Amino acid sequence: MDSFRNLMSGLGTAKDKTVADQHVFVPRSLVECRAAYRGNWIARKVVDIVPFDMLREWRAWQATPKEVETLEAAEKALGVQGKLLDGLKRARLEGGAAILIGDGGDATAELLLNRLAQGGIKWLHVFGREEIVPEEPILDPDSPWFGEPRAWTLNSRRDGAVRIHPSRVIRLVGAPILDTVSAQAEQGWGDSVLQALFAALDQATSSPAYLAAMLPEAKQDIISVPGLSGYLKTAASTAELTKRFQYAAQMKSMFGMLLLEGDGKSPTGETFQQKQLSFDGLADVVKLMLMIASAAADIPATRLLSQSPTGMNATGDSDTRNYYDRCAAGQKVELTPAIARLDEVLIWNALGHRPAAAWYDWRPLYQPTQREKADTFKTLADGVKVLADAGLAPLEVLGRGAKGMVIETGLFPGIEAAYTKHGNAPLTDVPVDQVDQYDPYGNPAEGYTGTDGAGNVVPFPGRAALGDATPRTLYVSRKLKNGDDVLAWARAQGFADLMPAGELHVTIAYSRTPIDWMKVGQTWNGEELKVSAGGPRLVERFGEAVVLLFASDELRWRHQEIREAGASWDHPEYQPHVTFTWNAGDVDLAEVEPYNGPLLFGPELFEPVDEDWRAGLDDAARVDPDQDGDDDLSDPLDEEDEDEIAAVTEDELVALFGEEYRAAAEEDRRMRDAFPDLVVFLDARRRPHHGGGASRRPFDESQVRRVGGRFAPKGGAGERPAARPPRQTVGARHLEEHNVGGEHGIVVNSARVRKYRGHATVESFVAAHPKGRAHAMRVLAADHKAGRIGFAGTPTPAVASEAPPAREQGAKPAARQPAAQKRAAPEDPIAALERALAAPPPAATATPKPAVVHKAVQPVAHAPRPAAGHHEAAPTPREDRVLAAVREATRESGSMSPLVGLQNVRNRLPDLSRAEIDEAFSQLQSKGLVNMMGLGDPKHPAVRRGEGTDFGGGRRDEIALTMAGTEHLRSKAKKG
């Protein structure tokens, strides 16, 4: 019984002082816990570290690739990882927190997953235990909500108390309370994790403070003065004594000496001595207190205190692995069940259904390096080879084991699919009777001569001898797949002369020394390499280049691997970087904020070294992207170049579009004269931007460069020649050879040309251009002449009665045959309107449609119908109100387009129902007073963005006044 009581030593008896020890629970208030979190660095780290480590690698969904992509996008949109991290921190600090799921519906109703629409979850919010209060729990064992509160109450200052169904709340508990009575008293919440750690935290925090308080007392000077009490009897003698030692202290400070009376030995003289405190062992006490706090928090000192491992050959690896194993167990045992309801809601929200095969794994917290993975694989592969050489296992069995090993390591992306496709079929076409006659290197096996019965050598089909490849120089790189993101960042930082997105890359090796490429081998990282967001990033200048520096162990190891294969490198060290411009301009690199987003690189590309690589940088995109003599990569090709447009001659326009151009030019002129306030014709000095909206900045002629381009030169790569010889581009030759009609498609040859977005055909662009049809044709001809665009479709051949005459050398190309010979010319719109107004109703005829007409979208303000009241019924008063609302919306829109939204017009007529307004729309269109564009048109921009539906008066359908509609409103205004 020595373990309980010992009469000789007094252990466990009344003499033992420890028998009076007892544990008493002292609850700490939330106020104290929050104060400790905000003011004590150890308490903050105890609360924050574990949730952060549990969630930092996040999780990997297992489903089809499309489903995985959708689930990850839904998680990102709702911020699930960040919300969960916030909730876990608050739960550990306060003892509990809750995540509220919002779908915009009734909060008191149950959230039914099978009725949840795809994308139905609008938000996730995190609340502390004092902000959201549970009601009494449901104790019916048959209820699916057993143990859950009947409802939650959210205290809102604006709306008061709001009741919420438990299906919409995810409860997170801090340190669980196992005592049922105490747990019920806490309404199902737990304790703060700091509750049990306060004693250890106080000791760990106070011990360094006590040690710091001893430092001022570390050294003390002591002077013995005989008869000191006599000097202190009177104030005068006390002042003299004080003044004397003040002088003595000054002399010690200034001259390093101290004058005392006496010889320093006799009792009648003054003596001086110093005493110092010893700090031996105090540092160990402080470390012990910190280690106790680390153990109490269940976080290793290397993680909690950022302390290096101590001891001989200590690495701290075992402590780290144990801690990560503890976090992984918490993910599976505690966190996954707690958020199970949230996961189900997320799946239904993202996919609209619940696939049975959708699940996830928590990613490993301890990540071995690529070298560790490679070493492990090599060790396993050597073991397989030993077993095979010793014949200790059948080759088929070893093959299946090696297959599983290769797949499980994850070092070979896509190999599992390749195994599935190949199956267990033999890797070569070797006849069965020859398989055992050759060794793995293609040599005849022992006892086999390698010849047939006639003595002829029998080749082994699947074992061709391999020799070393011819050594050559080597350049290894990976293209940046998300280059547009980096270029968008660069533009936001003020850089203008940027590399094309397709040229952005990271260099892995650049060996002028020839090596055998086959010895380099393939990378372990597969076809894609992702550098996660964050980490060290810098923007620096490498010679003329401006580069983005980033860190990547994978790229460094791959570079070193290639170096070990014999490759050379011209620099003292390797630093991964991406060159994004060769001209920093006026940008101060010290003020640039580096790009911190993810970098996604494609597969490795092996090429011989090109010593003249600078000359091969995509001349079309780098030297002269728009072929106007300007080497500025930032040319806004979505804007119109007045110089290029003015350089297109009328003969070239007629050659390209036929007499349709002359008819369009005359029509535009007459419409400007007849309708000066028509919204489709705006100030020509304002440049339209067809990416959406119009520029409010007037055109500044001083910014136009007078020779060879649009803007003043900004400098670039190389010197610009003094004179640029004229040249005939491919587009100019096309002007001589093709007739282009409205049904032809527009083929954009450069992704930087954006003005034709949403216009798949010539007529679509021409009809919607805010400066008129003739100007739009000039824009098309200028871009076609520069080679930026082409035209797709079968051209309408010209009908010629005889062969065209031969052209003399140096003469201008003859104009094409008039459009009347190949298509009917459009009737002049103004003449048609005047004729329709003057003719009696029975003799009125409809104006023929123009030759260039897009079959899905009617041209705006072109080929007007006769005015209402002559051969069609006049608009009703309701239709007049709707027509006036269209004009009002058009004038107030400030847009260069005559189209306005139907919903915009409906909002201006609140006293009319939607059915009444839509009926008026239909009648006005049938009478030729408005044109309506529906999103069912596949060429409409909204449809191309995936937002379109069939035309039915939707919120995004559009409407525009025709010329007849404008004239009708004018007539009514004149009549008063």
Residue, then its C-alpha position, 0 to 999 in steps of 0.5 A: m500500500d506504499s502507493f497510497r500511505n506510508l507510516m514511516s515516511g508519513l506519505g498519505t497520512a496527516k503529516d503529508k501536506t498534500v492530503a489537503d489538496q483538492h481540485v476546485f473549478v474556477p470559471r473564467s468569464l468570457v470577458e477575461c478570456r477575450a482580454a487574454y486573447r487580445g493581450n497575451w501572445i501565448a493565449r492568442k497563439v493557443v487559440d489560433i494555431v490549431p484551427f489554422d493548421m487544420l484548415r490550411e491545406w483544406r480538402a480534396w473533393q472526389a467526384t467527376p472533374k466537372e463536379v469537382e470544379t463546380l464544388e470548389a467554385a461554390e466553396k470559393a464563392l461562399g468563402v467556406q474555408g474562411k468562414l469555418l476558420d473564423g468559426l473555429k477560432r471563436a469556438r475555441l476562444e468563447g466555447g462555441a460559435a455558429i455558422l448561419i446558412g442563408d438562402g433568402g427564404d423564411a428563416t423559421a422554415e426547415l431548409l429542405l435540400n431536395r428543394l434547394a435550387q442550384g446556387g440557392i445559398k446566398w451567404l454564410h455568416v459566423f456568430g458568437r455564442e452571445e449573439i445567437v441563443p439556442e432554445e430548449p433542446i428537442l428530447d424526442p428520441d424519434s425526432p431527426w433533430f434530437g438534441e438540437p434546439r427547437a429554434w435559434t434566436l438571433n438578436s438583431r438591433r434592427d429587427g429585434a429577435v429573429r427565430i431560425h430553424p435548426s437546419r440553418v445553423i451549424r454549431l461549433v463547440g470549443a472544449p466539450i463539457l462531459d458533465t450533462v448538468s453543466a452542459q445543459a447549464e451552458q445551453g449546449w456550448g462548451d468551455s473556452v480552451l483557455q479555461a484549463l490553461f490559465a494557470a500554465l499561461d499565467q506562470a509562463t507569462s509571469s516568469p519572464a516578467y519577474l526575471a526582467a524585474m531583477l535586471p535593475e537590481a543585478k549590481q549594487d554599490i555598498i559604501s561603509v561610513p563609520g559614524l553614519s548615524g551621527y551624520l544623520k542627526t541634523a539636517a545640515s550634516t545630512a545635507e553635507l553627507t549627501k553632497r559629498f557622495q554626489y561629488a564622489a559619484q560624479m568623479k566615478s562617472m567622469f574619471g572612473m575613480l572613487l575617493l573615500e576617507g581612510d585606508g579602506k581597511s581600518p574600522t575607522g575608515e570608509t570601505f567600498q564593495q559591490k554585490q551582484l545577483s546570480f541569474d544561474g538557472l533562472a533561464d531554465v526556469v523560464k523555459l520550463m514554464l513555457m514548455i509546461a504551457s506548450a504541453a498544456a496546449d497540446i502544441p509542440a514548442t517548435r510550433l507554439l514558441s517557434q523554437s528550434p529543436t534542442g539536443m544532439n541531432a534533434t530535428g523536431d520532426s517527430d514532434t511535428r509529425n505527432y502534432y499533425d497526426r493529432c490535427a488530422a485526427g481532429q479533422k476526421v473525428e471532430l470537424t467532419p461530423a460537425i460540418a456534415r450538414l454544411d457539406e450536404v448543403l454545399i453539394w446541393n447548392a453547387l450541383g443541384h443534386r446529390p451524387a452518391a460518389a461525391w465525397y472529400d478527403w482532408r489533404p495531408l498536413y505534413q507534406p514531404t518534399q519532392r526529393e523525399k518522394a523521389d527517394t521513397f519511390k527509388t527505395l521501393a523500386d529497388g526492393v521490387k527489383v531485388l525480389a524479382d532478381a531473387g525470384l522470390a515472387p512471381l513477376e505477375v504478382l510483383g507487377r500488380g504490386a508495383k502498379g499499385m505503388v506507382i499509382e498511390t505515390g501520385l508521382f505520375p499524373g494520369i498513369e492510373a487512367a493509362y493502366t485502366k486503358h492498357g489493362n493487363a495486355p503485354l506491352t509489346d507484340v512479342p510472340v509468346d514463344q519468344v518471351d522467355q528467350y530474351d532478357p529484359y535488355g533484348n539479349p538472348a537468354e541463356g541456352y538460346t542462340g537467337t536464331d531459327g532453324a535455318g541459322n537466321v537471326v530472329p529479331f526481338p520485336g519489342r526489345a530494340a537496343l537503345g543508344d544514347a541520343t545525340p547531345r545538343t543544347l537544351y532550353v527547358s521552359r513552362k508557359l504561363k497558362n494564366g498570363d492574362d491575370v499577370l498582364a492585368w496586374a501589370r497594367a494596373q501597376g502602370f506598365a504599358d509595353l507588355m509581353p503577349a500573354g502567350e509568351l509569358h513563361v518560366t525558364i528552368a534550364y538554359s544549357r549552351t553545353p550540349i547534353d543528352w536530352m534522354k538523360v534529363g528524363q521527365t519531371w515528377n510534377g506532371e503536365e501542370l505546375k501550380v505555384s500557390a498564391g502568396g509567398p515571397r514575390l518581388v519585381e526587379r530588373f534583370g538587364e533590360a527585362v522587368v521580371l516577377l520573382f517568386a519561390s518554387d522548390e519544385l522548379r529549383w529541384r528540377h533545375q538542379e536535376i537537369r544540372e546534374a544530368g550535365a547541363s550548364w547554367d550561365h548564372p551563379e544561382y537559379q531564381p524562378h521568374v517570369t519576364f512580363t515587359w522589356n520596357a519599364g517606362d516611368v514606373d518606379l519598381a520600388e513602388v510596385e506591389p508584386y503580383n500575389g495570385p497563383l501561377l499556373f504553368g503548362p507542361e515542360l517544353f524542350e528546345p535547342v538553345d536559340e542564341d538569337w531568341r530576342a529577335g524571335l519574340d512574336d514580331a507581330a505582337r511585340v514590334d508592331p501589333d497593329q501594323d501602324g509603325d508603332d511598337d507600343l504593345s498597349d495600343p487600344l485596338d478596341e478603339e478606332d484609328e482615325d488615321e487608318i480610317a481616313a487612309v481608306t479610299e472610296d475606290e477601296l470601299v466600293a471594291l470591298f462592299g460595292e455600291e452599297y457603300r455609296a448608298a450608305a454614305e448618302e443615306d447617312r448624310r441625308m439622315r443627319d440633315a433630316f434628323p439632327d437630334l437623332v441619338v444614333f449620330l453623336d459628336a464625331r470627335r468622341r471616340p466610341h469604345h465598343g467594349g461597352g459605353a462611350s468615352r466622355r473625354p473629347f478627342d485631343e488632336s494634340q495626341v495624334r502622332r503626325v507620322g506613322g501612328r496614333f500616339a506619340p512614341k514612348g520608346g521600345a525595343g530597338e531604334r525605329p527607322a526614319a521612314r517606313p516604306p509603303r507596303q501592300t498588306v494581305g488585307a489590301r490584296h483582299l480589297e481587290e479580290h472579294n465582294v463582302g455582303g452583310e451575311h458574311g461573318i467577321v473573323v478576328n485575327s487577333a484577340r486584342v481586337r475587341k470592337y467586334r465582340g457581339h457582332a458575328t456578321v458584317e450587317s450586325f456591326v454596320a447596323a448597330h454602329p453609332k456613327g452610321r453605316a458608311h463609317a462602320m464600313r470604313v472601320l471594317a475596311a481599315d482593319h481588313k486592310a491592316g490584316r486584323i480581320g477577315f470575312a467568312g462565308t461565300p461571297t456573292p459573285a459579280v454579274a459581268s457581261e464581259a471580261p474586265p479590261a486589262r489594267e495598265q501597269g501602275a494604274k489604280p485597280a478598277a472599281r468593282q461592278p456596280a452593286a445593282q448587277k449583283r444585288a438590289a440597291p437599297e431605296d433611299p430612306i428619306a425619299a421613301l419617307e417623303r413618297a410615303l407621306a405624299a402618296p394616298p393610302p391605297a397606293a402606298t407600298a412597303t419599302p424594300k429591305p436593303a441588300v445588307v440585312h442581318k437575318a436575326v437583328q433588324p438594322v436600327a434607324h435604317a430603311p424606315r417604314p411609311a409613317a403611321g396613318h397612311h397604310e397602317a392604323a395610327p398608334t393608340p394613345r397608350e402606344d403613343r405613351v410607350l413610344a414617348a417613353v422609349r424616346e425619353a429612355t434613349r435620350e437619358s441613357g447617354s449611350m452611343s447605341p440607340l438600343v435601350g432595355l425593355q425593362n427601362v421603358r417599363n419602369r417609366l410607365p408604372d400605371l400600366s401593367r406589363a401585359e399592356i406595355d408588351e402588347a404596345f411593344s408588339q403593335l409598335q413593332s408591327k407598325g414599323l415604329v420601333n425595332m426590338m432585339g431579343l436574346g434568342d439571337p445567337k449573335h447577340p452579345a448577351v447570348r455569347r456570354g451565356e445569358g441569353t434566352d428566347f425573345g419574350g420581352g425579357r428583362r434584358d431584351e432591347i428596343a430602339l426607335t426607327m426613323a418612322g417612330t421618330e417622325h411620328l413623335r415629331s408630327k404629334a409635337k407639331k400638332g400640339 
